[in-house]
Amino acid sequence: LHVTYNRKFMMLSDTGSNGFYRCPVSKGLIVTSCAATAGVAMAGLGSIGVASGTVVHPTDALRLLTSQFASEHVRDCIMSSVVLYTFRVFERRFGSRKFANALFSSAVLSACFHIGTLAFCRSRGIQLQLASGPYPFVFSLLIPFLFDVPSTRSAAVPLFTTKTFIYLLATNLVVSQGIGSLVCSIAGLLSGLLWRFDILSLQRWLVIPSSISDAVEGILSPLLMTPPPSNLPTGGTLQIQREQLLDEQERLLVRHSYQMHQMLGNQQMGRGARPNNQQSVCWSCWALS
């Protein structure tokens, strides 16, 4: 009987139902994206994505950055908000400052990829309209979601896992605006790969300056902080609480495994087979530890 117990994966997969508790950056990102999308819809601006023939002035580069928040269609805003709400688990795992640095790196790297793609299309005479919306954030966080979060089969629908719904939403975002959304999705995935594997030490130098982080945190923290839920277990910090919960789950897992081993040993003895004493001693020591 083999038992696999990975504390890192369990902590990442433990999203819980605590809302935006200890997730001010995720909350601010989702609120900003929804507000920007609502503003674009009410203003009737239509398409706000940058085209291949417009990146010639600094104001257009600024538009390229701001278009990463507002979605052209409300359905895209809803899908991206659901995905980003699921990815708030990374903010709880990394911490708000590191999570904000990851989003900042994704935005900068994706903007560089967009500028290079638009410049190439302009030189070749190819017309390209980039999609607008939080594609850099969604698809860059899809990389750690793919590599670091485990998936389990659904009991009701065995063909689907707990991650299938997020992948379906991401696929809809990829094809929602044609070639423009595909290019933005690929740029987000590339930026996520560069940050996830720390290529060129991006996590060390491509970060938000500490002075700006402190100023923004002091101004926006009272507005974005969410009070802790009433059903949260006791503990000094969320990390300690999760450690306590994981320790309790581990004890229950070991106890259940030891009982299963005893039951299998009794069945072998009933058939006349000789149990493995060394294995029994090992399981007994583990269960008592």
C-alpha positions in Angstrom: 0.0 0.0 0.0 1.6 3.2 -1.2 0.5 6.6 0.1 1.5 9.8 -1.7 1.2 13.0 0.3 2.4 16.3 -1.2 2.0 19.2 1.1 2.7 21.8 -1.5 0.1 20.5 -3.9 -2.5 20.3 -1.1 -1.9 23.9 0.0 -2.2 25.1 -3.6 -5.3 23.1 -4.3 -6.9 24.3 -1.0 -8.7 27.3 -2.5 -11.4 27.2 0.2 -14.6 29.3 0.2 -13.1 32.3 2.0 -13.7 34.7 -0.8 -11.1 37.5 -1.2 -9.7 37.0 2.3 -5.9 37.8 2.1 -6.3 38.4 -1.7 -6.4 42.3 -2.1 -4.5 42.2 -5.4 -6.9 39.7 -7.0 -9.8 41.7 -5.7 -8.5 44.9 -7.1 -7.6 43.3 -10.5 -11.1 41.9 -10.9 -12.9 45.1 -9.8 -10.7 47.2 -12.1 -11.3 44.9 -15.1 -15.1 44.9 -14.5 -15.2 48.6 -14.0 -13.1 49.3 -17.1 -15.3 46.9 -19.2 -18.5 48.6 -17.9 -17.0 52.1 -18.8 -16.1 51.0 -22.3 -19.6 49.5 -22.8 -21.4 52.6 -21.5 -19.2 55.0 -23.6 -19.8 52.9 -26.7 -16.1 52.9 -27.7 -16.4 49.6 -29.5 -13.0 47.9 -30.2 -10.2 49.3 -28.0 -7.6 46.9 -29.1 -4.5 48.2 -30.8 -4.1 47.5 -34.5 -0.9 46.9 -36.4 -0.9 50.3 -38.1 -1.4 52.4 -35.0 1.6 51.8 -32.7 3.6 54.9 -33.8 3.1 57.3 -30.9 3.8 56.9 -27.1 0.1 57.4 -26.5 -0.6 54.3 -28.5 1.9 52.3 -26.3 0.0 53.6 -23.2 -3.2 52.4 -24.9 -1.6 49.0 -25.4 -1.1 48.8 -21.6 -4.5 50.1 -20.6 -6.3 47.8 -23.0 -5.1 44.8 -20.9 -7.8 45.6 -18.4 -11.0 46.4 -20.3 -12.6 43.6 -22.3 -14.5 44.4 -25.5 -17.3 42.0 -24.7 -19.1 41.5 -21.4 -18.9 37.7 -21.8 -15.2 37.9 -22.0 -15.1 40.0 -18.8 -17.2 37.4 -17.0 -15.1 34.4 -18.1 -11.8 36.1 -17.3 -13.2 37.2 -13.9 -14.1 33.6 -13.0 -10.7 32.4 -14.0 -8.9 35.1 -12.0 -11.1 34.5 -9.0 -9.9 30.8 -9.1 -6.3 31.9 -9.4 -6.5 33.9 -6.2 -5.0 30.8 -4.6 -1.6 31.9 -5.9 -1.8 35.2 -4.1 -2.4 33.3 -0.8 0.5 31.0 -1.6 3.0 33.6 -2.9 1.9 36.6 -0.8 0.3 39.8 -2.2 3.6 41.5 -3.1 5.1 38.6 -5.0 1.8 38.0 -6.7 1.6 41.7 -7.8 5.1 41.4 -9.1 4.1 38.4 -11.2 1.2 40.3 -12.7 3.4 43.3 -13.4 6.0 41.1 -15.1 3.2 39.5 -17.2 1.9 42.9 -18.3 5.3 44.2 -19.3 6.4 41.1 -21.1 3.1 40.7 -22.9 3.2 44.4 -24.0 6.7 43.7 -25.4 5.5 40.7 -27.3 2.5 42.7 -28.6 4.7 45.5 -29.8 7.1 43.1 -31.6 4.2 41.3 -33.2 2.5 44.5 -34.3 5.8 45.9 -35.7 6.3 42.6 -37.7 2.8 42.7 -39.1 3.2 46.4 -40.0 6.4 45.7 -41.8 4.8 42.9 -43.8 1.6 44.7 -44.5 -0.5 42.4 -42.4 -3.6 43.8 -40.7 -3.9 42.6 -37.1 -6.2 43.8 -34.4 -5.2 42.8 -30.9 -7.9 41.7 -28.5 -8.5 43.8 -25.4 -8.9 42.3 -21.9 -6.9 40.8 -19.1 -5.3 38.2 -21.3 -1.8 38.6 -19.9 -2.9 38.0 -16.4 -5.2 35.0 -17.2 -2.8 33.1 -19.4 0.4 33.8 -17.5 -1.3 32.4 -14.3 -2.5 29.5 -16.3 1.2 28.2 -16.4 1.5 27.7 -12.6 -2.1 26.4 -12.6 -1.0 23.8 -15.1 2.3 22.8 -13.3 1.6 23.4 -9.6 -2.0 22.6 -9.0 -3.1 18.9 -9.0 -6.2 17.7 -10.7 -8.6 15.1 -9.4 -11.3 13.2 -11.3 -14.9 14.1 -10.8 -17.0 11.4 -9.3 -20.1 12.5 -11.2 -18.3 13.0 -14.6 -15.2 10.8 -14.7 -14.1 12.3 -18.1 -13.6 15.7 -16.4 -11.2 16.8 -13.7 -11.4 19.7 -11.2 -9.4 21.8 -13.7 -11.4 21.1 -16.8 -13.8 24.0 -16.3 -11.0 26.5 -16.1 -9.4 25.1 -19.2 -12.7 25.4 -21.1 -13.1 29.0 -20.1 -9.5 29.7 -21.2 -10.2 28.1 -24.5 -13.2 30.3 -25.0 -11.1 33.3 -24.4 -8.5 32.1 -26.9 -11.1 32.0 -29.7 -13.4 34.8 -28.6 -11.9 37.5 -30.9 -10.2 35.5 -33.6 -6.5 36.0 -34.4 -6.2 39.0 -32.0 -7.2 36.9 -29.0 -5.0 34.0 -30.1 -1.9 36.3 -30.3 -2.7 37.8 -26.8 -3.2 34.4 -25.4 0.2 33.1 -26.7 1.9 36.3 -25.4 0.4 35.6 -21.9 1.5 32.0 -22.0 5.0 32.9 -23.0 5.3 35.6 -20.3 4.0 33.1 -17.7 6.6 30.5 -18.8 9.4 33.1 -18.5 8.3 34.1 -15.0 7.4 30.6 -13.8 10.9 29.2 -14.6 12.6 32.5 -13.7 14.3 32.9 -17.1 17.0 35.7 -17.0 16.2 36.1 -13.3 13.0 38.0 -14.0 11.6 37.4 -10.5 14.5 39.4 -9.1 14.7 42.5 -11.3 11.4 42.8 -13.2 9.4 43.9 -10.1 7.4 46.8 -8.8 9.7 49.3 -7.0 9.3 48.9 -3.2 8.5 52.6 -2.7 5.6 52.4 -5.2 4.4 49.1 -3.6 4.4 50.6 -0.1 2.6 53.7 -1.3 -0.1 51.8 -3.2 -0.5 49.3 -0.3 -1.0 52.1 2.2 -3.6 53.8 0.0 -5.6 50.9 -1.3 -5.3 48.3 1.5 -8.2 49.8 3.6 -10.4 49.6 0.5 -9.4 46.1 -0.7 -8.9 44.2 2.5 -11.5 41.5 3.3 -12.3 40.6 6.9 -11.5 37.0 7.9 -14.4 34.5 7.7 -16.1 33.4 10.9 -15.4 29.7 10.3 -11.6 30.1 10.0 -9.7 27.8 12.4 -7.6 29.3 15.1 -4.0 30.2 14.4 -1.6 33.2 14.3 -1.5 33.4 10.5 -3.1 31.7 7.6 0.1 29.7 7.0 0.0 28.3 10.6 -3.7 27.5 10.2 -3.1 25.6 7.0 -0.1 23.8 8.6 -2.4 22.7 11.5 -5.1 21.6 9.0 -2.5 19.6 6.9 -1.1 18.0 10.0 -4.5 16.8 11.1 -5.2 15.5 7.6 -1.9 13.7 7.6 -2.7 12.0 10.9 -6.0 10.9 9.6 -4.5 9.6 6.4 -1.8 7.6 8.3 -4.4 6.2 10.7 -6.6 5.1 7.8 -3.7 3.6 5.9 -2.5 1.7 9.0 -6.1 0.3 9.5 -6.2 -0.8 5.9 -2.8 -2.6 6.3 -4.0 -4.4 9.4 -7.1 -5.5 7.6 -5.1 -6.8 4.6 -2.7 -8.6 7.1 -5.6 -10.3 8.8 -7.0 -11.5 5.5 -3.6 -13.0 4.6 -3.4 -14.8 7.9 -6.9 -16.1 7.4 -5.6 -17.7 4.1 -2.6 -19.1 5.8 -0.1 -16.6 4.4 2.7 -15.3 6.6 2.5 -11.5 7.1 5.5 -9.3 6.6 6.6 -8.4 10.1 9.1 -5.8 9.0 6.4 -3.9 7.1 4.1 -4.2 10.0 6.7 -2.7 12.4 7.3 0.2 9.9 3.6 1.0 9.7 3.2 0.8 13.5 6.1 3.2 14.0 4.7 5.6 11.4 1.2 5.6 12.9 2.5 6.3 16.4 4.8 9.1 15.3 
